[in-house]
Amino acid sequence: RDIGFFGPQYEGLFCVTTSESLSLWHHESAQRIHDFGYDIRSHLSSLSNMDIHYLLGCQWQNDSPTKQQLNLIAGTANGEAAIFRVDGTSVHCMRKMSGGHKAPLRSFAWPSLPSLFSPPLFFTGGED
């Protein structure tokens, strides 16, 4: 469903599958860094206190040398979503979003426009 590069030198590769799993890889060596497995939705649900149904995708945030992180966006059937920071083998809930949609999200865009907008812009597209 979603694949892309991350890391300061873009040495990592993330893979979000249609079976709602997430794995991280080192692309040059083809070594898996971590596989979050098929129970990641349960883990994300407990971290966010939301009933996570699907993984929407990831994005590498490279705003500055001190602000570099891999973010995972996941959602619920009723249009809520959460942004999680992925740190190698762990995940942390960063922000929850609700009220913007009433049906599942299908896309997102997080433009890299450092210092222009506070808070940063985050666009979503849903079935509604």
C-alpha angles and dihedrals in degrees: 000000000000132000130168149138129271140172134075091287094027088250094141130076125204123201123194110186134204087245087067098252131132128208133174124212140183100234101206096050095031088226118148112238095191141340112209090198132215095297094066091108090061090049092048090047092056093045094050099032087232131113098250112202104172146010113240100189148280136265131193110229111207103167095143140340088272096045109056120134144142113241127199121201118205132173150196131235091253096057102266120132141186134205116221129190112227114211109182100279101004139063129210128193109239105173141354123214127198139159098043097093139022097200136043119300117241104181144015139189126200107183117208100235104144118203094355097097132029115222095028119252118257121180127197136186121203143179090261 
